[in-house]
Amino acid sequence: MSLSFVVNGKVYQVKSLLGQGGFSTVYETTDGYALKCIAATKKDYTQEEIYRFYLIEKLALLALRSKYVVQIFNSGRNETHYFLVLEKFGKSLDDYLESKGFLEEQIVALFKKCLESLRHIHRQGYVHRDINLLNILLENGEVRITDFGFCQPIYEIQSRLEWDQEFLHGMIGYVAPEVLEVPEYDHFKRDIFGLGRSFYRILTLGSIPFQLDQPIPPLEHVACMGNPKIFQIVNKMIALNPINRYGMVDEILVDCN
């Protein structure tokens, strides 16, 4: 029997599995959507916490509607799952890197597209907090950022500080070191670090492993593609000391020109 889900009274028939993570499973539906199914119960998390992740992502996607983030079309829940019906868009940068990589001439344009997408999120008053290659999608030269379950409106950061400290949001290797060390930090710089680490991985073809809170070689010594200008920019994005890191995406875009 084929798999299907009912979301807000509409039936979505599953065509194939797109991906699976710690909190959710994403399916492609026969009518061309990406259906994100979030289990309502998970070991080590309360139902209230899981609901918060779902609600945060839903509200963020509604607030951030643009060409820079995946679109949301429907949402709902049943006894066992929360559902987000999303735009199916391209493949992740991680998929591209693992399959065929990127051409030298694509890098600068792709870098700027990613920066513009992150700038949009920040300008709308949100921080993503889980920027990595899996959460950046690419199709026909256009970029969308996805997976907003860990994001937060800037105005809520202080009120959520105690709750945030209970969780390590983000993928190890892409999380800025200060997140692990101090309760208060610059969340824009955190996202910038994650995007910088993503492009470090692209420029080195994934050849340098990331270790928690450990320095990695400067790009000019290990990169397989790119140019001195982008090496300098990415090195500054991933500075372990946040004082030496870019503070705003606009600063990076200025240096790209």
C-alpha positions as CSV (number, residue, x, y, z in Angstrom):
1,M,0.0,0.0,0.0
2,S,1.4,3.4,-0.9
3,L,2.1,6.0,1.8
4,S,0.1,9.1,2.1
5,F,-0.6,11.8,4.7
6,V,-3.6,14.1,5.3
7,V,-2.6,17.7,6.1
8,N,-5.4,20.2,6.7
9,G,-7.9,18.0,4.9
10,K,-5.7,17.6,1.8
11,V,-4.2,14.2,0.9
12,Y,-0.5,14.1,-0.1
13,Q,0.7,10.9,-1.7
14,V,4.4,10.1,-1.2
15,K,6.5,9.6,-4.3
16,S,9.9,9.2,-2.8
17,L,12.1,9.8,0.2
18,L,14.1,13.1,0.0
19,G,15.9,13.0,3.3
20,Q,15.9,12.1,6.9
21,G,17.3,14.0,9.9
22,G,17.3,13.9,13.7
23,F,13.8,15.5,14.0
24,S,12.1,14.9,10.7
25,T,11.6,12.9,7.5
26,V,11.1,14.7,4.2
27,Y,9.2,13.1,1.3
28,E,8.6,14.2,-2.3
29,T,4.9,14.0,-3.1
30,T,3.3,13.0,-6.3
31,D,2.1,16.6,-6.8
32,G,5.6,18.0,-6.6
33,Y,5.9,19.2,-3.0
34,A,8.4,18.5,-0.2
35,L,6.4,17.1,2.7
36,K,8.3,17.5,6.0
37,C,7.0,15.1,8.7
38,I,8.1,15.9,12.3
39,A,7.5,13.2,14.8
40,A,5.5,14.6,17.8
41,T,7.5,12.5,20.2
42,K,11.3,12.0,20.4
43,K,13.6,10.6,23.0
44,D,15.1,13.2,25.3
45,Y,12.6,15.9,24.2
46,T,9.2,16.8,25.6
47,Q,6.2,17.2,23.3
48,E,6.2,20.9,24.1
49,E,9.8,21.2,22.8
50,I,9.1,19.4,19.6
51,Y,6.0,21.5,19.0
52,R,8.2,24.6,19.5
53,F,10.6,23.5,16.8
54,Y,7.6,23.0,14.4
55,L,6.0,26.3,15.3
56,I,9.2,28.3,15.0
57,E,9.8,26.9,11.5
58,K,6.3,27.5,10.3
59,L,6.1,31.1,11.6
60,A,9.6,31.9,10.2
61,L,8.8,30.6,6.7
62,L,5.6,32.6,6.7
63,A,7.4,35.7,7.8
64,L,10.4,35.3,5.4
65,R,8.4,34.6,2.2
66,S,10.8,35.5,-0.7
67,K,13.0,34.0,-3.4
68,Y,15.7,33.5,-0.8
69,V,14.0,30.8,1.4
70,V,11.9,27.7,0.6
71,Q,8.2,28.5,0.3
72,I,5.5,27.0,2.6
73,F,2.1,26.0,1.2
74,N,0.4,24.2,4.0
75,S,0.8,22.9,7.5
76,G,-0.9,20.8,10.1
77,R,-0.7,18.0,12.6
78,N,-2.3,14.6,13.6
79,E,-1.8,12.4,16.6
80,T,1.8,11.4,15.8
81,H,3.3,14.1,13.5
82,Y,3.5,17.7,12.6
83,F,3.6,18.5,8.9
84,L,5.0,21.3,6.7
85,V,4.2,21.3,3.0
86,L,7.1,23.0,1.3
87,E,8.4,24.0,-2.1
88,K,10.6,21.2,-3.6
89,F,13.6,23.0,-4.7
90,G,16.8,21.6,-6.3
91,K,19.4,19.7,-4.2
92,S,21.5,20.7,-1.2
93,L,25.0,22.0,-1.7
94,D,26.1,18.9,0.2
95,D,24.5,16.7,-2.5
96,Y,26.3,18.7,-5.2
97,L,29.6,18.5,-3.5
98,E,29.3,14.8,-2.9
99,S,28.2,14.0,-6.5
100,K,29.9,16.3,-9.0
101,G,31.3,19.3,-7.1
102,F,31.3,22.8,-8.5
103,L,33.0,24.4,-11.4
104,E,35.6,27.1,-10.7
105,E,33.5,29.7,-12.5
106,Q,30.4,29.0,-10.4
107,I,32.0,29.7,-7.0
108,V,31.8,33.5,-6.8
109,A,28.3,33.7,-8.1
110,L,27.1,30.9,-5.8
111,F,28.9,32.6,-2.8
112,K,27.1,35.9,-3.5
113,K,23.7,34.2,-3.8
114,C,24.2,32.5,-0.5
115,L,25.2,35.8,1.1
116,E,22.1,37.6,-0.3
117,S,19.9,34.9,1.1
118,L,21.4,35.1,4.5
119,R,21.2,38.9,4.4
120,H,17.5,38.7,3.7
121,I,17.0,36.5,6.8
122,H,18.9,38.9,9.0
123,R,17.2,42.0,7.6
124,Q,13.8,40.5,8.4
125,G,14.9,40.1,12.0
126,Y,15.7,36.4,12.2
127,V,18.8,34.3,12.7
128,H,18.9,30.8,11.3
129,R,21.4,29.1,13.7
130,D,21.9,26.0,11.6
131,I,23.6,27.2,8.4
132,N,25.4,24.3,6.7
133,L,25.7,22.7,3.3
134,L,22.6,20.5,3.9
135,N,20.4,23.5,4.5
136,I,21.3,25.5,1.4
137,L,19.5,24.4,-1.8
138,L,20.6,25.1,-5.4
139,E,18.6,24.9,-8.6
140,N,19.4,26.6,-11.9
141,G,21.8,29.0,-10.3
142,E,19.3,30.1,-7.7
143,V,19.7,29.5,-3.9
144,R,17.1,28.9,-1.2
145,I,17.8,28.4,2.5
146,T,15.8,25.7,4.3
147,D,15.3,24.0,7.7
148,F,14.3,26.8,10.0
149,G,13.5,24.6,13.1
150,F,16.3,26.2,15.1
151,C,15.9,29.7,14.0
152,Q,14.8,32.6,16.2
153,P,13.6,36.2,15.8
154,I,16.2,38.5,17.2
155,Y,13.8,40.2,19.5
156,E,13.1,36.9,21.3
157,I,16.8,35.9,21.8
158,Q,17.1,37.3,25.3
159,S,13.8,35.9,26.5
160,R,14.7,32.5,25.1
161,L,18.3,32.5,26.5
162,E,17.6,30.0,29.3
163,W,15.7,27.7,27.0
164,D,18.4,28.0,24.3
165,Q,21.2,26.9,26.7
166,E,19.5,23.5,27.1
167,F,20.2,22.7,23.4
168,L,23.2,22.7,21.1
169,H,21.6,24.0,17.9
170,G,23.4,23.3,14.7
171,M,25.7,20.8,13.1
172,I,29.1,20.2,14.8
173,G,31.8,21.8,12.7
174,Y,29.5,24.6,11.5
175,V,28.7,25.9,15.0
176,A,30.8,28.9,16.0
177,P,33.0,28.1,19.0
178,E,31.6,30.9,21.2
179,V,28.2,29.1,21.2
180,L,29.8,26.4,23.3
181,E,31.6,28.7,25.6
182,V,29.4,31.7,26.6
183,P,25.6,32.1,27.1
184,E,25.5,35.4,25.2
185,Y,27.0,35.9,21.8
186,D,26.4,37.7,18.4
187,H,23.9,35.5,16.5
188,F,24.6,37.2,13.2
189,K,28.3,36.2,13.6
190,R,27.2,32.7,14.3
191,D,25.3,32.4,11.0
192,I,28.3,34.0,9.2
193,F,30.6,31.4,10.7
194,G,28.3,28.6,9.5
195,L,28.2,29.9,5.9
196,G,31.9,30.4,6.0
197,R,32.5,26.9,7.1
198,S,30.2,25.7,4.3
199,F,32.3,27.5,1.6
200,Y,35.5,26.3,3.2
201,R,34.2,22.8,2.6
202,I,33.3,23.6,-1.0
203,L,36.6,25.2,-1.8
204,T,38.6,22.3,-0.3
205,L,36.2,19.7,-1.9
206,G,35.5,18.4,1.6
207,S,39.0,17.2,2.2
208,I,39.6,18.9,5.6
209,P,37.6,17.3,8.4
210,F,36.0,19.7,11.0
211,Q,36.7,19.0,14.6
212,L,34.9,20.7,17.5
213,D,36.5,24.0,18.4
214,Q,39.8,23.2,16.6
215,P,41.6,25.5,14.1
216,I,41.7,24.5,10.5
217,P,44.4,25.4,7.9
218,P,44.0,28.8,6.1
219,L,42.4,28.3,2.7
220,E,45.4,29.5,0.8
221,H,47.2,26.4,1.9
222,V,44.6,23.8,1.3
223,A,42.0,25.1,-1.3
224,C,41.4,23.1,-4.5
225,M,39.7,26.0,-6.2
226,G,39.0,29.7,-5.8
227,N,41.1,32.8,-5.6
228,P,43.1,34.8,-3.0
229,K,40.2,37.3,-2.5
230,I,37.6,34.7,-1.7
231,F,40.1,32.8,0.5
232,Q,40.7,36.0,2.6
233,I,36.9,36.6,2.9
234,V,36.1,33.0,4.0
235,N,39.0,32.9,6.4
236,K,37.6,36.0,8.1
237,M,34.1,34.5,8.2
238,I,35.4,31.5,10.1
239,A,37.7,33.2,12.5
240,L,37.5,31.3,15.8
241,N,37.6,34.6,17.7
242,P,34.4,36.4,16.9
243,I,36.1,39.8,17.4
244,N,38.1,39.0,14.2
245,R,35.0,37.8,12.3
246,Y,32.6,39.8,10.0
247,G,29.7,41.2,12.0
248,M,27.2,41.8,9.1
249,V,26.6,40.1,5.8
250,D,26.6,43.6,4.1
251,E,30.3,43.9,5.0
252,I,31.1,40.6,3.2
253,L,29.2,41.6,0.1
254,V,31.2,44.9,0.0
255,D,34.4,43.0,0.1
256,C,33.2,40.7,-2.7
257,N,32.9,43.6,-5.1
